[in-house]
Amino acid sequence: MDLAELTEIWAQFVFEDKLSPKIRTPIAESWKKCKAAGVNPTGGEGRHIDDKVLASARKEHRLFLDVAVPIMHEMFELINSTQFLIVLTDSAGYLLEILGPPEMIARCSDMRFIPGAMWSNLEVGTNAISVALDYDMAIQMAGPEHYCISHHSWTCSASPIHNPNGEIIGCINLSGDYKDVHPHTLALVQEAARNIEAQIKHTYNSQMMRSLLNSSDDSMLLLDRNLEPLWMNEAAEALIKTDLEGLRRRGVRSFFPYSNWNPERWIGEEKSFKSDNVALLVDGEIRYCSMLATPLNDYGYQTFGVTLRMQKHLINAANRISGNRAVYTFRDCYTANETMKKTLAYAATFARYEGNILIQGESGTGKELLAQAIHNASKNADGPFVAVNCASIPREMFDMELFGYESNAFPGKVDDGKPGRFELAQNGTLFLDEVSSMPLEMQIKLLRAVETHCIQRLGSTREIQLNIRIISSSNQDLEQLVERGAFRKDMYFRLSTLKLEIPPLRERPEDIELCARRFLQTLNENSLSPPKTMSDAFLTGLREYDWPGNIRELQNSLARAYYTSEAAELSAGDLSFSLKQPEAPERTTSPRGDSGEGAIIAALTICHGDVQAAADRLGLSRATLYRRLKQYDINPKKLKN
């Protein structure tokens, strides 16, 4: 349509309320809204907001403006020879930025087409900006397609702009003289809108990625091929105690003086470099880290990313994988014996102190259980519980196993190094089990570490101060070993700052039935079969056995009887089977004479049916005599006088 025809159609609608079908639907709908709202067709001047409100709006749309304004300037360079204005609005229609020739800026100021003006349908009538925002579409309008007559000399091409979520955040518009209308103008606006959207998405993703990397506990650096830092996250700044500029001034190598970094090889071969034992120098203090350096050769620009993690994270992970934690507490220690109650009371008291603790007791009495309970009642309860069986460490592996080693400790061996058991126990407890089995030459090596809680890795001159509690255990009397020269006196005194003795089970008979009932309760709770009970004969057999293997033997024997018996009640026969152990061929005589059937009957008769007295007379243990009574089907009760 030419200008005259379009002007006539506009006049018929405004003054006669007749709408021509030649008017495009979005424009026609907008005209109707303007008329219904009473918009003055002879008006068209924008309403300007307060400067403070405009400043606040621009601040709110900072990312939008930071991205869009440079693109507007590039666009203006392309059209600066034309008489067009480039306009940027927010999603409500407020003008945020205008670029254009001075004469066009002056011309549009008469109708307040300036930053801070509201350019909506209800304020200035139908226009390309309002239609683009209302209908989410790119549109070009010319002359009388505008509702207000003051805009009829203009042509406008507008396209909405969306954020990464698809929401409209603004509009870009080109406005010029009506006679300069051209389809290419709309295409230019659409391309600018797409460029702004793409850049916003890229910037948004970059900011999200930066936020994600800054939320990581891992320290991350981006370096060029000359080790010049390009970027670092907040964790890296905290780790090396400097910002990016400080890192650039001092140089990356100054923080890793003992590492032979070769970025040319890493980048050239496109292989990641990984080490679990890198020394980081910060303020004169060495910190051990794991490091992963990965080549990043995108777009032909060779860089690599470096991820650093304090070795304590590796140690924590190693402790989780190795199960270096204490599961037992003092609630798992139960007794009816007064001596054992005193031992537990002392242990609970010792848990509050930091001194080394020595726990002595026969095998199977629960020394490690008590050590774990002490750990869980101490201030280091949240730390690891690292158990070391001193009897199982080969002599040649002792230093390496307990103290760890550096990567350069063994010539010709390619290795990152490794923390030892002492370091793994940092902020926790180191439990030296069966310390009595440690050879004297190993005790010498361990002596200083036990006293000072300070170690040196193999291949290192640096001392590592540890915050650990040392608990040791022995199934032999260390004082007697010291007297025989089998254990160092100075080591004994360092280990036994606080000392606990666990009496054997035979010396606390009241605990036999108590523990047996607890163990049976656990077996019943974990079994899919109906619960079982213990007969009086079964309990009598438990009480009369001397339990050389202590609590461990009691628990295992009860479990064996439980799982092998098909009855609902455990009997004496079940106990005899569970306690049966391979023996050397039986002697027909004992130090006190014959121990066959006749001798047993004679001994019981003389001892009036007293099994213990008869066993002593025959030179047998009570358990052995009970097995032979069963073998010969002898009932000692019948032999009582």
Residue pairs with C-beta under 8 A, 6 or more apart in sequence:
1 9
1 22
3 143
3 144
3 178
6 142
6 143
6 144
6 145
7 143
7 144
7 152
9 20
9 22
9 23
9 144
10 144
10 145
10 152
12 18
12 19
12 20
13 19
13 20
13 23
13 31
13 35
14 35
14 41
14 147
17 35
19 28
19 31
19 32
23 31
23 145
24 145
26 131
26 134
26 135
26 137
26 139
27 126
27 131
27 141
27 145
30 121
30 126
30 130
30 131
30 134
30 147
31 126
31 147
33 121
33 122
34 41
34 121
34 122
34 125
34 126
34 147
37 121
37 122
39 121
39 122
39 125
39 147
39 148
40 148
41 125
41 147
41 148
41 149
42 148
42 149
42 150
43 124
43 125
43 148
43 150
44 111
44 124
44 125
44 146
44 147
44 148
44 149
44 150
44 151
45 111
45 112
45 124
45 150
46 95
46 111
46 112
46 113
46 114
46 117
46 118
46 119
46 123
46 124
47 112
47 117
47 118
47 123
48 112
48 114
48 116
48 117
48 118
49 57
49 94
49 116
49 117
49 118
51 116
53 116
54 94
54 115
54 116
57 90
57 94
57 96
58 65
58 96
61 90
61 96
61 169
61 170
63 200
63 203
63 204
64 90
64 96
64 161
64 169
64 170
64 200
65 88
65 96
65 97
66 203
67 196
67 199
67 200
67 203
68 88
68 97
68 161
68 170
68 172
68 196
69 88
69 97
71 192
71 195
71 196
71 199
72 86
72 88
72 97
72 99
72 172
72 192
73 99
75 86
75 188
75 192
76 86
76 99
76 100
78 188
79 86
79 174
79 188
80 101
82 176
82 180
83 101
83 103
83 104
83 176
83 177
83 180
84 100
84 104
84 174
84 175
84 176
84 180
84 185
85 98
85 99
85 100
85 104
85 105
85 108
85 113
85 174
85 175
85 176
86 98
86 99
86 100
86 172
86 173
86 174
87 95
87 97
87 98
87 113
87 129
87 172
87 173
87 174
87 175
88 95
88 96
88 97
88 98
88 170
88 171
88 172
88 173
89 95
89 96
89 119
89 129
89 133
89 170
89 171
89 173
90 96
90 169
90 170
91 133
91 167
91 168
91 169
91 170
91 171
92 118
92 120
92 133
93 118
93 119
93 120
93 123
93 129
93 130
93 133
93 171
94 116
94 117
94 118
94 119
95 113
95 114
95 115
95 116
95 117
95 118
95 119
96 115
96 170
97 115
98 105
98 108
98 113
98 114
98 115
100 108
104 176
108 114
108 175
111 124
111 150
111 151
113 119
113 175
118 124
119 127
119 129
119 130
120 130
120 133
121 127
121 130
121 131
121 134
121 147
124 130
124 148
124 151
125 146
125 147
125 148
125 151
126 141
126 145
126 146
126 147
126 148
127 141
127 146
127 147
127 151
127 156
128 139
128 140
128 141
128 156
128 157
128 158
128 173
128 175
129 156
129 158
129 171
129 173
131 137
131 139
131 141
131 158
132 138
132 139
132 158
132 159
132 160
132 171
132 173
133 160
133 168
133 171
136 160
136 168
137 160
138 157
138 158
138 159
138 160
138 186
138 189
138 190
138 193
139 157
139 158
139 186
140 155
140 156
140 157
140 158
140 181
140 183
140 185
140 186
141 155
141 156
141 157
142 154
142 155
142 156
142 178
142 181
143 152
143 153
143 154
143 155
143 178
144 152
146 152
146 154
146 156
152 178
153 177
153 178
154 175
154 176
154 177
154 178
155 175
155 176
155 177
155 178
155 180
155 181
155 185
156 173
156 174
156 175
157 173
157 174
157 175
157 185
157 186
157 188
157 189
158 171
158 172
158 173
158 174
158 189
159 171
159 172
159 173
159 186
159 189
159 190
159 192
159 193
160 168
160 170
160 171
160 193
161 168
161 169
161 170
161 171
161 172
161 193
161 196
161 197
161 200
162 168
162 169
162 197
163 169
163 197
163 200
163 204
164 200
164 201
164 204
164 205
169 200
172 189
172 192
172 193
172 196
173 189
174 185
174 188
174 189
176 185
210 233
213 220
213 233
214 233
214 234
214 235
216 233
216 235
217 235
217 309
217 313
218 235
218 307
218 308
218 309
219 232
219 233
219 235
219 236
219 238
219 239
219 240
219 289
219 307
219 308
219 309
220 232
220 233
220 235
220 236
220 305
220 306
220 307
220 308
221 229
221 231
221 232
221 236
221 247
221 252
221 305
221 306
221 308
222 229
222 230
222 231
222 232
222 296
222 303
222 304
222 305
222 306
223 229
223 230
223 252
223 263
223 303
223 304
223 305
223 306
224 230
224 302
224 303
225 263
225 264
225 267
225 302
225 303
225 304
226 263
227 251
227 252
227 253
227 261
227 263
228 248
228 252
229 244
229 247
229 248
229 252
230 303
231 244
232 243
232 244
232 247
236 308
237 243
237 244
239 280
239 282
239 287
239 289
239 308
239 310
240 247
240 255
240 280
240 282
241 282
241 283
242 250
247 255
252 261
253 261
254 281
255 280
255 281
255 282
256 278
256 279
256 280
256 281
257 279
257 281
258 279
258 281
259 275
259 278
259 279
261 293
263 293
263 304
265 271
266 272
266 273
266 293
266 295
266 304
267 295
267 297
267 302
267 304
270 295
270 297
271 295
272 292
272 293
272 294
272 295
273 291
273 292
273 293
274 290
274 291
274 292
274 293
274 416
275 290
275 291
275 407
275 416
276 290
276 311
276 314
276 416
276 417
276 418
277 288
277 290
277 311
277 406
277 407
277 416
277 417
277 418
278 288
278 289
278 290
278 291
278 308
279 286
279 287
279 288
279 289
280 286
280 287
280 288
280 289
280 308
281 287
286 462
287 310
287 311
288 310
288 311
288 419
289 308
289 309
289 310
289 311
290 308
290 309
290 311
290 313
290 314
291 306
291 307
291 308
292 306
292 307
293 304
293 305
293 306
294 304
294 305
294 306
294 307
295 302
295 303
295 304
296 302
296 303
296 304
296 305
297 303
311 419
312 426
314 419
315 384
315 419
315 423
315 424
315 426
316 384
318 324
318 419
318 424
319 325
319 384
319 386
319 424
319 428
322 424
324 384
324 385
324 386
324 387
324 424
324 425
324 428
325 384
325 385
326 371
326 372
326 373
326 375
326 376
326 381
326 385
326 429
327 372
328 369
328 372
328 373
328 376
329 372
329 373
329 376
329 377
330 344
330 347
330 348
330 373
330 376
330 377
332 369
332 373
333 344
333 366
333 369
333 370
333 373
334 514
334 515
334 518
335 341
335 344
335 508
335 511
335 514
336 508
336 510
336 511
336 514
337 503
337 507
337 508
337 510
337 511
339 503
339 507
339 508
340 502
340 503
340 508
340 511
343 370
343 500
343 501
343 502
343 503
344 370
346 500
347 370
347 373
347 374
347 500
348 374
348 377
350 357
350 374
350 498
350 500
351 373
351 374
351 375
351 377
351 378
352 377
352 378
352 379
353 498
354 469
355 497
355 498
356 450
356 469
356 470
356 471
356 472
356 494
356 495
356 496
356 497
356 498
357 371
357 374
357 469
357 470
357 471
357 472
357 497
357 498
357 499
357 500
358 471
358 472
358 473
358 474
358 478
358 492
358 495
358 496
358 497
358 498
358 499
358 500
359 367
359 370
359 371
359 471
359 472
359 473
359 474
359 500
359 502
360 367
360 473
360 474
360 475
360 476
360 477
360 478
360 499
360 500
360 501
360 502
361 367
361 473
361 475
361 501
361 502
361 503
361 504
361 550
362 475
362 502
362 504
362 550
363 475
363 549
363 550
363 552
364 505
364 549
364 550
364 551
364 552
364 553
365 502
365 503
365 504
365 505
365 550
365 551
366 502
366 550
366 551
366 552
367 433
367 473
367 475
367 502
368 387
368 431
368 433
368 473
370 500
370 502
371 385
371 429
371 431
371 471
371 473
372 385
372 431
374 429
374 471
375 381
375 385
375 428
375 429
375 431
375 469
375 471
378 429
378 469
380 427
380 428
380 429
380 467
380 468
380 469
382 427
383 425
383 426
383 427
383 428
383 429
384 424
384 425
384 426
384 427
384 428
384 429
385 425
385 428
385 429
385 431
386 421
386 424
386 425
386 428
386 429
386 430
386 431
387 431
387 433
388 401
388 402
388 421
388 430
388 431
388 432
388 433
389 433
389 434
390 432
390 433
390 434
390 435
390 437
390 438
390 442
391 433
391 434
391 437
391 438
393 401
393 402
393 442
395 439
395 441
395 442
398 442
398 445
399 405
399 445
399 458
400 409
400 418
400 420
400 458
401 420
401 421
402 420
402 421
402 422
402 446
402 449
402 455
403 420
403 422
403 449
403 455
403 456
403 457
403 458
404 417
404 418
404 419
404 420
404 422
404 423
404 455
404 457
404 458
405 415
405 417
405 418
405 420
405 457
405 458
405 459
406 417
406 457
406 458
406 459
406 460
407 415
407 416
407 417
407 459
408 459
409 415
409 417
409 457
409 458
409 459
409 460
410 459
417 457
417 459
419 457
420 455
420 457
421 430
422 430
422 449
422 455
422 466
422 468
423 455
423 464
423 466
425 466
425 468
426 466
426 467
426 468
427 467
427 468
428 468
428 469
429 468
429 469
429 470
429 471
430 468
430 469
430 470
430 471
431 471
431 472
431 473
432 470
432 471
432 472
432 473
432 495
433 472
433 473
434 473
434 474
434 475
435 472
435 473
435 474
435 478
435 495
436 474
436 475
436 476
436 478
436 481
436 487
438 446
440 486
440 487
440 488
443 487
443 488
443 491
444 488
446 491
447 488
447 490
447 491
447 494
448 454
449 455
450 470
450 491
450 494
450 495
451 494
453 465
453 466
453 467
453 468
453 470
454 463
454 464
454 465
454 466
455 463
455 464
455 466
456 462
456 463
456 464
457 464
470 495
472 495
478 487
478 492
478 495
478 496
479 492
481 487
482 488
482 489
482 492
504 547
504 550
505 511
505 512
505 515
505 547
505 550
505 551
505 554
506 546
506 547
506 548
509 543
512 542
512 543
512 547
512 554
513 539
513 542
513 543
515 551
515 554
515 555
516 534
516 539
516 542
516 554
516 558
517 534
519 554
519 555
519 558
519 559
520 532
520 533
520 534
520 558
520 562
523 532
523 558
523 559
523 562
524 531
524 532
527 562
530 568
531 568
532 562
532 565
532 567
532 568
532 569
532 570
533 568
533 569
533 570
534 542
534 569
534 570
535 569
535 570
535 571
535 572
537 571
537 572
538 561
538 569
538 570
538 571
538 572
538 574
538 575
540 572
541 572
541 575
541 576
541 579
541 626
542 554
542 575
544 611
544 622
544 626
545 575
545 579
545 622
545 623
546 621
546 622
546 623
547 553
547 554
549 556
557 575
557 578
557 579
558 578
560 577
560 578
561 570
561 574
561 575
561 577
561 578
562 570
564 574
564 577
564 578
565 571
565 574
567 574
576 626
576 627
576 630
579 623
580 627
586 595
587 595
588 594
588 595
588 596
589 595
590 618
590 619
590 620
591 619
592 617
592 618
592 619
593 599
593 618
595 618
595 619
595 620
595 628
597 632
597 634
599 618
600 614
600 618
600 625
600 628
600 629
600 632
600 634
601 634
601 639
603 614
603 617
603 618
604 610
604 611
604 614
604 634
604 636
604 639
605 639
605 641
606 614
606 617
607 613
607 614
607 617
608 639
608 640
608 641
609 636
609 637
609 638
609 639
609 640
609 641
610 636
611 622
611 625
611 626
611 629
611 636
612 622
614 625
614 636
615 621
615 622
615 624
615 625
618 625
620 628
628 634
629 635
629 636
